[in-house]
Amino acid sequence: MKNNICPSALAINEFAVGKHITAIKNKGFLVRHGDTRGSWEINLDEK
């Protein structure tokens, strides 16, 4: 997921977006399927 897509919409810098994306991946809410041509899944199930 590219970090440079969201910062202007969120009014935060790229580094902050990257930290938030990493945090939601580590919590299991954002899951990668496949490699560079794969896709992302948003998992909203309770853990």
Backbone torsions as a table, in degrees:
resi	resn	phi	psi	omega
1	MET	NA	128.9	-177.3
2	LYS	-78.8	132.0	-178.7
3	ASN	-77.5	-15.5	-175.1
4	ASN	-90.0	4.2	-179.0
5	ILE	-81.5	-40.8	-168.6
6	CYS	-96.8	-20.8	-169.6
7	PRO	-56.1	-42.7	-177.9
8	SER	-67.8	-35.0	178.9
9	ALA	-70.4	-29.6	-177.8
10	LEU	-97.1	-7.9	-178.0
11	ALA	60.5	38.1	173.7
12	ILE	-133.6	167.1	-177.3
13	ASN	-85.3	169.7	-177.2
14	GLU	-59.6	-38.7	-179.6
15	PHE	-60.4	-43.4	179.9
16	ALA	-65.1	-40.2	177.6
17	VAL	-61.3	-44.2	178.8
18	GLY	-60.0	-41.6	178.5
19	LYS	-63.9	-41.1	179.9
20	HIS	-67.9	-41.5	178.5
21	ILE	-62.6	-43.7	178.0
22	THR	-60.9	-41.6	-179.6
23	ALA	-63.5	-44.2	-179.2
24	ILE	-71.9	-28.4	173.4
25	LYS	-67.4	-44.6	-178.5
26	ASN	-64.6	-29.4	178.6
27	LYS	-83.5	-6.5	176.5
28	GLY	88.7	8.6	179.7
29	PHE	-82.6	-20.6	179.6
30	LEU	-125.8	117.7	-173.1
31	VAL	-123.6	133.4	179.4
32	ARG	-92.3	133.1	175.2
33	HIS	-117.7	122.5	-179.8
34	GLY	88.2	-171.2	-178.5
35	ASP	-101.1	-138.3	-175.7
36	THR	-62.2	-24.1	178.9
37	ARG	-102.1	13.6	-178.9
38	GLY	-80.8	-157.1	-177.9
39	SER	-141.5	166.6	177.8
40	TRP	-106.9	144.5	176.1
41	GLU	-121.6	132.9	174.6
42	ILE	-93.7	121.3	-176.4
43	ASN	-108.9	108.3	-178.3
44	LEU	-101.7	8.6	178.8
45	ASP	-67.2	147.2	176.2
46	GLU	-64.3	142.1	178.3
47	LYS	-104.2	NA	NA
